[in-house]
Amino acid sequence: MIAYQLISKTIAPLHLNDTGEQALTMMSIYHVKHLPVVSDDKLIGIISEDEIMANDLEKFIKDYDLMGNKPFVLEKDHLFEVLSKIAEHKLTVMPVADSESFYLGCIKQEDLIIYYANSFSFQEPGSIVVLETEKRNYSLAQISRIVEEENGTVLSTFLTAEENSNLVMVTLKIAAENLQGILASFDRYEYVLKGSFIEDDFVDSLKERYDALMTYLNV
Protein backbone atom coordinates (compact mmCIF):
# COMPACT_ATOMS: atom_id res chain seq x y z
CA MET A 1 0.00 0.00 0.00
CA ILE A 2 1.39 3.40 -1.02
CA ALA A 3 0.46 6.93 0.08
CA TYR A 4 -1.56 7.80 -3.03
CA GLN A 5 -3.94 4.89 -2.38
CA LEU A 6 -4.66 6.15 1.16
CA ILE A 7 -5.66 9.71 0.26
CA SER A 8 -8.94 10.87 1.81
CA LYS A 9 -11.67 11.78 -0.66
CA THR A 10 -13.47 14.05 1.82
CA ILE A 11 -10.88 16.50 3.21
CA ALA A 12 -10.29 19.77 1.34
CA PRO A 13 -7.16 21.87 1.96
CA LEU A 14 -7.00 25.45 3.18
CA HIS A 15 -6.10 28.35 0.91
CA LEU A 16 -4.07 31.45 1.70
CA ASN A 17 -7.10 33.75 1.79
CA ASP A 18 -9.02 31.58 4.25
CA THR A 19 -9.23 32.96 7.78
CA GLY A 20 -8.35 31.25 11.02
CA GLU A 21 -12.03 31.02 11.87
CA GLN A 22 -12.77 29.26 8.56
CA ALA A 23 -9.89 26.88 9.21
CA LEU A 24 -11.21 25.97 12.67
CA THR A 25 -14.66 25.33 11.18
CA MET A 26 -13.19 22.97 8.59
CA MET A 27 -11.13 21.17 11.24
CA SER A 28 -14.27 20.67 13.32
CA ILE A 29 -16.17 19.27 10.32
CA TYR A 30 -13.36 16.84 9.45
CA HIS A 31 -12.55 15.95 13.09
CA VAL A 32 -8.85 16.83 12.69
CA LYS A 33 -6.45 19.24 14.37
CA HIS A 34 -4.32 20.03 11.29
CA LEU A 35 -4.97 20.96 7.67
CA PRO A 36 -2.67 21.43 4.67
CA VAL A 37 -2.39 24.85 3.03
CA VAL A 38 -2.33 25.06 -0.78
CA SER A 39 -1.64 27.86 -3.27
CA ASP A 40 -1.83 27.44 -7.05
CA ASP A 41 -2.15 23.67 -6.53
CA LYS A 42 1.16 23.55 -4.63
CA LEU A 43 1.62 22.56 -1.01
CA ILE A 44 2.66 25.57 1.07
CA GLY A 45 2.62 23.98 4.50
CA ILE A 46 0.39 22.68 7.25
CA ILE A 47 -1.31 24.59 10.05
CA SER A 48 -2.54 23.37 13.43
CA GLU A 49 -5.53 24.19 15.59
CA ASP A 50 -3.16 25.39 18.35
CA GLU A 51 -1.44 27.85 15.99
CA ILE A 52 -4.75 29.35 14.98
CA MET A 53 -6.09 29.57 18.53
CA ALA A 54 -2.97 31.48 19.57
CA ASN A 55 -3.78 34.24 17.05
CA ASP A 56 -6.61 36.48 15.93
CA LEU A 57 -9.24 34.27 14.28
CA GLU A 58 -9.79 36.91 11.61
CA LYS A 59 -6.17 36.58 10.52
CA PHE A 60 -5.65 35.17 7.02
CA ILE A 61 -3.75 31.92 6.58
CA LYS A 62 -1.26 33.76 4.36
CA ASP A 63 -0.25 35.82 7.40
CA TYR A 64 0.90 32.76 9.34
CA ASP A 65 4.51 31.63 9.20
CA LEU A 66 4.33 28.30 7.35
CA MET A 67 7.84 28.25 5.91
CA GLY A 68 9.26 25.86 8.49
CA ASN A 69 6.22 23.62 8.78
CA LYS A 70 5.99 21.52 5.64
CA PRO A 71 5.96 17.79 6.48
CA PHE A 72 4.58 15.67 3.65
CA VAL A 73 4.96 12.30 1.96
CA LEU A 74 5.42 11.51 -1.70
CA GLU A 75 2.68 9.77 -3.62
CA LYS A 76 4.68 6.52 -3.92
CA ASP A 77 5.89 6.40 -0.30
CA HIS A 78 5.02 3.19 1.52
CA LEU A 79 2.47 2.95 4.32
CA PHE A 80 5.27 2.59 6.88
CA GLU A 81 6.79 5.92 5.78
CA VAL A 82 3.39 7.58 6.24
CA LEU A 83 3.04 6.08 9.72
CA SER A 84 6.55 7.16 10.65
CA LYS A 85 6.05 10.78 9.60
CA ILE A 86 2.63 11.11 11.21
CA ALA A 87 4.12 9.85 14.49
CA GLU A 88 7.24 12.02 14.16
CA HIS A 89 5.30 15.24 13.59
CA LYS A 90 2.27 14.29 15.75
CA LEU A 91 -0.21 15.10 12.98
CA THR A 92 -3.85 14.18 12.45
CA VAL A 93 -3.47 14.51 8.66
CA MET A 94 -0.45 13.99 6.41
CA PRO A 95 -0.26 15.91 3.09
CA VAL A 96 0.65 13.97 -0.05
CA ALA A 97 2.54 15.72 -2.86
CA ASP A 98 4.50 14.82 -5.96
CA SER A 99 8.21 15.48 -6.52
CA GLU A 100 7.49 19.08 -7.56
CA SER A 101 5.38 19.81 -4.44
CA PHE A 102 2.05 19.75 -6.29
CA TYR A 103 -0.61 18.87 -3.73
CA LEU A 104 -2.40 15.57 -4.34
CA GLY A 105 -4.47 15.23 -1.18
CA CYS A 106 -3.98 14.21 2.42
CA ILE A 107 -4.19 11.08 4.56
CA LYS A 108 -6.30 11.22 7.70
CA GLN A 109 -4.79 9.68 10.82
CA GLU A 110 -8.04 7.90 11.65
CA ASP A 111 -8.27 6.32 8.18
CA LEU A 112 -4.67 5.19 8.45
CA ILE A 113 -5.27 3.51 11.81
CA ILE A 114 -8.42 1.80 10.55
CA TYR A 115 -6.59 0.51 7.45
CA TYR A 116 -3.70 -0.68 9.63
CA ALA A 117 -6.07 -2.43 12.04
CA ASN A 118 -7.78 -4.21 9.15
CA SER A 119 -4.48 -5.36 7.64
CA PHE A 120 -1.40 -7.35 8.62
CA SER A 121 -3.41 -10.33 9.91
CA PHE A 122 -5.08 -8.37 12.71
CA GLN A 123 -8.44 -9.87 11.77
CA GLU A 124 -7.11 -13.40 11.37
CA PRO A 125 -7.94 -15.65 14.34
CA GLY A 126 -4.91 -16.26 16.52
CA SER A 127 -3.15 -15.62 19.81
CA ILE A 128 -0.55 -13.04 20.81
CA VAL A 129 2.84 -13.90 22.28
CA VAL A 130 5.39 -11.31 23.41
CA LEU A 131 9.00 -12.43 23.77
CA GLU A 132 12.19 -10.70 24.88
CA THR A 133 15.63 -11.56 23.59
CA GLU A 134 18.98 -9.93 22.90
CA LYS A 135 19.22 -8.17 19.55
CA ARG A 136 22.19 -10.25 18.49
CA ASN A 137 20.21 -13.46 19.13
CA TYR A 138 17.07 -12.45 17.28
CA SER A 139 16.24 -14.77 14.39
CA LEU A 140 12.84 -14.78 12.73
CA ALA A 141 13.78 -18.05 11.02
CA GLN A 142 14.38 -19.72 14.37
CA ILE A 143 11.19 -18.30 15.89
CA SER A 144 9.14 -19.51 12.92
CA ARG A 145 10.73 -22.95 13.13
CA ILE A 146 9.87 -23.23 16.86
CA VAL A 147 6.24 -22.34 16.16
CA GLU A 148 5.97 -24.65 13.14
CA GLU A 149 7.46 -27.58 15.06
CA GLU A 150 4.46 -27.30 17.38
CA ASN A 151 2.07 -27.21 14.37
CA GLY A 152 1.53 -23.46 14.58
CA THR A 153 1.86 -20.65 12.06
CA VAL A 154 3.30 -17.14 12.52
CA LEU A 155 0.74 -14.73 11.07
CA SER A 156 2.61 -11.50 11.80
CA THR A 157 5.52 -10.18 13.84
CA PHE A 158 6.56 -6.76 15.18
CA LEU A 159 9.80 -5.65 16.79
CA THR A 160 10.23 -2.92 19.39
CA ALA A 161 13.42 -1.88 21.12
CA GLU A 162 14.24 0.70 23.74
CA GLU A 163 17.00 3.20 23.04
CA ASN A 164 20.41 2.25 24.47
CA SER A 165 19.23 -1.30 25.18
CA ASN A 166 20.57 -4.57 23.80
CA LEU A 167 17.16 -6.20 24.19
CA VAL A 168 14.36 -6.45 21.66
CA MET A 169 10.66 -7.22 22.20
CA VAL A 170 9.15 -9.58 19.64
CA THR A 171 5.35 -9.52 19.35
CA LEU A 172 3.94 -12.49 17.46
CA LYS A 173 0.47 -13.31 16.25
CA ILE A 174 0.20 -17.07 16.05
CA ALA A 175 -2.42 -19.47 14.73
CA ALA A 176 -2.12 -22.63 16.82
CA GLU A 177 -4.28 -25.19 18.58
CA ASN A 178 -1.65 -25.81 21.27
CA LEU A 179 -0.24 -22.47 22.42
CA GLN A 180 1.14 -23.93 25.64
CA GLY A 181 3.40 -26.29 23.68
CA ILE A 182 4.80 -23.32 21.74
CA LEU A 183 5.40 -21.34 24.94
CA ALA A 184 7.23 -24.30 26.46
CA SER A 185 9.44 -24.52 23.36
CA PHE A 186 10.30 -20.83 23.56
CA ASP A 187 11.31 -21.36 27.18
CA ARG A 188 13.62 -24.22 26.18
CA TYR A 189 15.31 -21.92 23.66
CA GLU A 190 15.77 -19.33 26.44
CA TYR A 191 13.38 -16.71 25.11
CA VAL A 192 11.88 -14.63 27.93
CA LEU A 193 8.08 -14.71 27.80
CA LYS A 194 6.75 -11.22 28.58
CA GLY A 195 3.10 -12.03 27.95
CA SER A 196 0.59 -14.16 26.06
CA PHE A 197 -3.02 -13.49 25.15
CA ILE A 198 -5.41 -16.23 24.19
CA GLU A 199 -7.60 -15.29 21.23
CA ASP A 200 -11.00 -14.74 22.89
CA ASP A 201 -9.59 -12.67 25.77
CA PHE A 202 -7.36 -10.68 23.46
CA VAL A 203 -10.08 -9.94 20.91
CA ASP A 204 -12.35 -8.58 23.66
CA SER A 205 -9.53 -6.41 25.01
CA LEU A 206 -8.51 -5.23 21.53
CA LYS A 207 -12.10 -4.31 20.65
CA GLU A 208 -12.42 -2.24 23.84
CA ARG A 209 -9.17 -0.39 23.09
CA TYR A 210 -10.10 0.12 19.43
CA ASP A 211 -13.50 1.55 20.37
CA ALA A 212 -11.84 3.84 22.93
CA LEU A 213 -9.34 5.02 20.31
CA MET A 214 -12.07 5.77 17.77
CA THR A 215 -14.00 7.71 20.42
CA TYR A 216 -10.86 9.73 21.22
CA LEU A 217 -10.16 10.49 17.55
CA ASN A 218 -13.70 11.75 17.05
CA VAL A 219 -13.53 14.18 19.99
RAHUCOR-V744044 format. One record per pair of residues at least 12 apart in sequence whose ideal C-beta (glycine too) atoms are under 7 Angstrom apart, sorted by sequence separation. I is the first residue (numbers start at 1). J is the second residue. If there is no record, write none. Layout:
# RAHUCOR-V744044
i=I j=J
i=I j=J
This chain:
# RAHUCOR-V744044
i=14 j=26
i=23 j=35
i=34 j=46
i=35 j=47
i=73 j=85
i=82 j=94
i=94 j=106
i=34 j=47
i=51 j=64
i=93 j=106
i=94 j=107
i=157 j=170
i=158 j=171
i=183 j=196
i=34 j=48
i=47 j=61
i=71 j=85
i=93 j=107
i=157 j=171
i=33 j=48
i=93 j=108
i=157 j=172
i=33 j=49
i=93 j=109
i=47 j=64
i=92 j=109
i=140 j=157
i=156 j=173
i=179 j=196
i=71 j=89
i=91 j=109
i=154 j=172
i=155 j=173
i=11 j=30
i=47 j=66
i=155 j=174
i=179 j=198
i=71 j=91
i=154 j=174
i=155 j=175
i=14 j=35
i=16 j=37
i=45 j=66
i=73 j=94
i=75 j=96
i=153 j=174
i=13 j=35
i=14 j=36
i=27 j=49
i=44 j=66
i=72 j=94
i=152 j=174
i=153 j=175
i=13 j=36
i=14 j=37
i=15 j=38
i=16 j=39
i=46 j=69
i=72 j=95
i=73 j=96
i=74 j=97
i=75 j=98
i=86 j=109
i=152 j=175
i=13 j=37
i=15 j=39
i=23 j=47
i=37 j=61
i=45 j=69
i=46 j=70
i=72 j=96
i=74 j=98
i=152 j=176
i=13 j=38
i=24 j=49
i=45 j=70
i=46 j=71
i=72 j=97
i=74 j=99
i=82 j=107
i=151 j=176
i=169 j=194
i=86 j=112
i=135 j=161
i=150 j=176
i=151 j=177
i=43 j=70
i=143 j=170
i=147 j=174
i=151 j=178
i=24 j=52
i=150 j=178
i=23 j=52
i=37 j=66
i=43 j=72
i=75 j=104
i=83 j=112
i=126 j=155
i=147 j=176
i=82 j=112
i=138 j=168
i=152 j=182
i=124 j=155
i=135 j=166
i=150 j=181
i=20 j=52
i=134 j=166
i=138 j=170
i=150 j=182
i=14 j=47
i=134 j=167
i=135 j=168
i=121 j=155
i=20 j=55
i=121 j=156
i=132 j=167
i=133 j=168
i=147 j=182
i=150 j=185
i=20 j=56
i=21 j=57
i=120 j=156
i=146 j=182
i=149 j=185
i=20 j=57
i=21 j=58
i=132 j=169
i=133 j=170
i=19 j=57
i=20 j=58
i=23 j=61
i=19 j=58
i=20 j=59
i=130 j=169
i=131 j=170
i=146 j=185
i=19 j=59
i=146 j=186
i=19 j=60
i=130 j=171
i=17 j=60
i=18 j=61
i=128 j=171
i=129 j=172
i=146 j=189
i=16 j=60
i=16 j=61
i=17 j=62
i=128 j=173
i=129 j=174
i=15 j=61
i=16 j=62
i=14 j=61
i=126 j=173
i=127 j=174
i=126 j=174
i=46 j=95
i=126 j=175
i=127 j=176
i=125 j=175
i=124 j=175
i=43 j=95
i=121 j=173
i=127 j=179
i=43 j=97
i=129 j=183
i=131 j=186
i=34 j=91
i=36 j=93
i=34 j=92
i=35 j=93
i=43 j=101
i=133 j=191
i=33 j=92
i=34 j=93
i=36 j=95
i=42 j=101
i=133 j=192
i=32 j=92
i=42 j=102
i=43 j=103
i=131 j=191
i=132 j=192
i=32 j=93
i=41 j=102
i=42 j=103
i=131 j=192
i=41 j=103
i=131 j=193
i=132 j=194
i=131 j=194
i=130 j=194
i=38 j=103
i=130 j=195
i=36 j=103
i=129 j=196
i=128 j=196
i=127 j=196
i=128 j=197
i=3 j=73
i=36 j=106
i=127 j=197
i=3 j=74
i=4 j=75
i=127 j=198
i=3 j=75
i=4 j=76
i=127 j=199
i=3 j=76
i=126 j=199
i=2 j=76
i=3 j=77
i=125 j=199
i=128 j=202
i=2 j=77
i=127 j=202
i=2 j=78
i=6 j=82
i=32 j=108
i=1 j=79
i=3 j=82
i=11 j=93
i=7 j=96
i=13 j=103
i=4 j=96
i=3 j=96
i=117 j=210
i=11 j=106
i=7 j=104
i=8 j=105
i=11 j=108
i=7 j=105
i=8 j=106
i=7 j=106
i=8 j=107
i=4 j=104
i=7 j=107
i=8 j=108
i=113 j=213
i=6 j=107
i=8 j=111
i=3 j=107
i=6 j=111
i=6 j=112
i=110 j=217
i=6 j=115
i=31 j=217
i=31 j=218
